Amino acid sequence: MTWLIDAGARLLAAAVLAFVGLRLIRAVRNGAGRSMERAGMEISLRKFLDALLYALLLGLLIFAAAEVLGLNITSMVAVVGSIGLAISLAMQNTLGNFAGGVIILALKPFKVGDYVSTVDGEGTVETIGLVYTSLVTTDNRVLVIPNNTLANSPLTNLTGMEKRRLIINVLIDYESDLERAKELLTKLLRENSLILKEEDILAVVDSLGERGVSLSARGWTRTEDYWQARWDMMEKIKLVFDQEGIRISHFERNVPILLDSEQTRRQS
């Protein structure tokens, strides 16, 4: 009879502990959730940290209840540890991507809607998950990249700033009128509605080469206007220089040279 009373008392104590513990866990999760929301943390990261916090607290509660019931906690810890080790070894790459996702969501090197260039390709960020990040390329392909790669490789955020500097280099013949070419470049920059007039506008000699004089036209645009401003400038430079008799230097195959600082970039 004594053992029955003792077992009943342990069960009652474990039930009370579980009742109080579950409500305490709920209160802790609610408080942590409000703190993360005030901190402006991404929703994906908040959900992941909330699930992790819940698992940890529930595990502690289960071990505490097991001790109250008189179960062998040491054996339980050993079994759980062995299972955890086996799972971590089997999911090593996935866990690495999880860690990368947490880093990206916490440090925010980019956000949904940004146009980024990575070692695996470039595109507009569509989703940031805890394992993979999806980019949409300019020709509407979806590029899925593991977060571990993004967190540990060089990455350029082309739309991370509100403004971008437009730099267009034009190579002209030595026989062309240098001062007139600079005047025309400055005029085209000032007449372009997408160039920010409150920022510096420059037209300078960038270098002297074997094939001609490299002029550099420089101005600032809003990031979302960068490519349209570039395209407009490239077209008008060719048309105006032709009208003014300023010769753009050529390769041996007579291909005109209009160089841009990011001529290999596609539309962002």
C-alpha positions in Angstrom: 0.0 0.0 0.0 2.9 2.4 0.8 4.3 2.0 -2.7 0.9 2.8 -4.2 0.6 6.0 -2.1 4.1 7.0 -3.1 3.5 6.3 -6.8 0.2 8.3 -6.6 2.0 11.2 -4.9 4.7 11.2 -7.6 2.1 11.1 -10.4 0.3 14.0 -8.8 3.5 16.0 -8.4 4.5 15.3 -12.0 1.0 16.4 -13.2 1.2 19.6 -11.2 4.7 20.2 -12.6 3.5 19.6 -16.1 0.5 21.9 -15.6 2.6 24.8 -14.2 5.5 24.1 -16.6 3.4 24.3 -19.8 1.9 27.6 -18.8 5.3 28.9 -17.8 6.6 27.8 -21.2 3.8 29.6 -23.0 4.5 32.8 -21.0 8.2 32.6 -21.9 7.5 32.0 -25.6 5.0 34.9 -25.7 7.5 37.3 -24.1 10.3 36.2 -26.4 8.0 36.5 -29.4 7.1 40.1 -28.5 10.8 40.9 -27.9 11.8 39.5 -31.3 8.9 41.4 -33.0 10.0 44.7 -31.4 13.5 44.0 -32.6 12.3 43.8 -36.2 13.4 40.2 -36.7 12.3 38.4 -39.8 9.2 36.2 -39.4 11.0 33.1 -40.6 13.7 33.5 -38.0 11.1 34.3 -35.3 9.3 31.1 -36.1 12.5 29.0 -36.1 13.7 30.5 -32.7 10.3 30.1 -31.2 10.2 26.4 -32.2 13.8 25.9 -30.9 12.9 27.6 -27.6 9.8 25.5 -27.2 11.8 22.3 -27.9 14.4 23.2 -25.3 11.9 24.2 -22.6 9.7 21.2 -23.2 12.8 18.9 -23.0 13.7 20.4 -19.7 10.2 20.0 -18.4 10.1 16.3 -19.5 13.4 15.6 -17.7 12.1 17.4 -14.6 8.9 15.4 -14.6 10.9 12.2 -15.2 13.0 12.9 -12.1 9.9 13.6 -10.0 8.6 10.2 -11.2 11.8 8.5 -10.1 12.9 7.5 -13.6 16.6 7.0 -14.5 17.5 10.4 -16.1 21.1 9.4 -16.8 20.0 6.7 -19.1 17.5 9.0 -20.8 20.1 11.6 -21.4 22.5 9.1 -22.9 19.8 7.7 -25.2 18.7 11.2 -26.3 22.3 12.3 -26.8 23.1 9.3 -29.0 20.0 9.9 -31.1 20.9 13.6 -31.4 24.4 12.8 -32.4 23.3 10.3 -35.1 20.8 12.9 -36.5 23.3 15.7 -36.5 25.8 13.5 -38.4 23.2 12.5 -40.9 22.0 16.0 -41.5 25.3 17.8 -41.3 24.8 19.8 -44.6 21.2 20.6 -43.7 22.2 21.9 -40.3 24.9 24.0 -42.0 22.2 25.5 -44.2 20.0 26.1 -41.1 22.9 28.0 -39.5 23.5 30.0 -42.7 19.8 30.9 -42.8 19.8 32.1 -39.2 22.9 34.3 -39.9 21.2 35.8 -43.1 17.9 36.5 -41.3 19.7 37.9 -38.3 22.4 40.1 -40.0 20.2 41.0 -43.0 22.9 41.4 -45.8 19.9 41.4 -48.1 16.1 41.3 -48.0 13.3 40.1 -50.2 13.1 42.3 -53.3 16.9 43.1 -53.4 18.9 42.3 -56.5 22.0 40.3 -55.5 25.0 38.8 -57.3 26.5 35.6 -55.9 29.1 33.0 -57.0 26.2 30.9 -58.2 24.3 33.5 -60.1 22.3 36.7 -59.7 18.7 37.7 -59.5 16.0 39.3 -57.4 15.5 37.7 -53.9 12.1 36.1 -53.9 12.2 34.1 -50.6 14.6 33.7 -47.7 14.1 30.3 -46.0 15.9 28.6 -43.2 17.6 26.2 -45.6 17.5 27.8 -49.1 17.1 31.2 -50.6 15.4 31.7 -54.0 16.4 34.2 -56.6 14.4 35.1 -59.8 16.7 35.9 -62.7 16.1 38.6 -65.3 14.8 35.9 -67.7 12.4 34.6 -65.1 14.2 31.5 -64.0 14.2 30.5 -60.3 17.7 30.0 -58.8 17.7 28.1 -55.5 20.9 28.5 -53.4 21.8 26.8 -50.1 22.0 29.4 -47.3 25.4 28.0 -46.2 26.8 29.0 -49.5 25.4 32.5 -49.3 26.5 33.0 -45.7 30.1 32.0 -46.4 30.7 33.4 -49.9 31.2 36.9 -51.4 27.9 38.5 -52.2 27.1 41.9 -53.9 23.8 43.6 -53.1 23.2 45.8 -56.1 20.1 47.4 -54.7 21.2 47.7 -51.0 21.6 51.5 -51.3 19.1 54.1 -52.3 21.5 55.7 -54.9 24.0 54.3 -57.4 26.7 56.0 -59.2 26.4 55.7 -63.0 29.9 55.5 -64.6 30.1 55.3 -68.4 33.5 55.2 -70.1 33.7 56.2 -73.8 36.9 55.6 -75.9 37.4 58.3 -78.6 40.1 58.8 -81.2 43.0 61.1 -80.4 42.0 63.2 -83.4 38.6 64.0 -81.9 37.9 67.3 -80.1 38.5 66.3 -76.5 37.0 69.4 -74.8 33.9 69.2 -77.0 33.5 65.6 -76.1 33.6 66.4 -72.4 31.1 69.2 -72.8 28.7 66.9 -74.6 29.0 64.2 -71.9 28.3 66.8 -69.2 25.3 68.2 -71.2 23.8 64.7 -71.7 24.2 64.0 -68.0 22.5 67.2 -67.0 19.6 66.8 -69.5 18.9 63.2 -68.4 15.9 63.4 -66.0 17.0 60.3 -64.2 20.3 61.8 -63.1 20.2 63.4 -59.7 21.1 67.1 -60.2 21.9 67.7 -56.6 24.8 65.2 -56.8 28.2 65.6 -58.5 28.2 65.3 -62.3 31.6 64.8 -63.9 33.1 64.3 -67.4 36.9 63.6 -67.1 39.8 62.0 -69.0 40.1 58.6 -67.3 43.1 57.2 -69.2 45.2 57.5 -72.4 45.6 54.2 -74.2 47.0 52.8 -77.5 43.6 52.9 -79.1 42.3 56.3 -77.9 41.4 58.6 -75.0 39.1 57.1 -72.4 36.5 59.6 -71.1 34.5 58.9 -68.0 31.0 60.3 -67.6 29.8 60.1 -64.0 26.5 60.9 -62.2 24.2 59.6 -59.6 20.7 58.0 -60.0 18.2 56.4 -57.8 18.9 52.7 -57.6 15.6 51.7 -59.3 16.5 54.1 -62.2 20.1 52.9 -62.7 19.6 50.7 -65.8 17.2 53.0 -67.6 19.5 55.9 -67.1 22.4 53.8 -68.4 20.6 52.7 -71.5 19.4 56.2 -72.3 23.0 57.6 -71.9 24.6 54.9 -74.0 22.2 55.5 -76.9 22.4 59.3 -76.7 26.2 59.4 -76.5 26.4 57.4 -79.8 23.9 59.6 -81.6 25.3 62.9 -80.4 28.9 62.0 -81.0 28.0 60.9 -84.5 26.3 64.3 -85.1 29.2 66.2 -83.7 31.9 64.3 -85.6 33.5 62.8 -82.5 34.8 59.4 -83.5 34.4 56.5 -81.0 37.4 54.4 -81.2 37.1 50.9 -82.9 38.6 47.5 -82.6 40.1 45.9 -85.7 36.7 44.6 -86.7 35.3 48.1 -86.5 33.1 47.4 -83.5 32.3 50.6 -81.6 33.5 50.7 -78.0 31.1 52.0 -75.3 32.4 50.8 -72.0 30.4 50.8 -68.7 31.8 50.1 -65.3 29.4 47.2 -65.0 28.9 46.3 -68.7 28.6 42.6 -67.9 25.7 43.2 -65.5 22.2 42.4 -66.6 19.1 44.3 -65.6 18.4 44.5 -61.9 
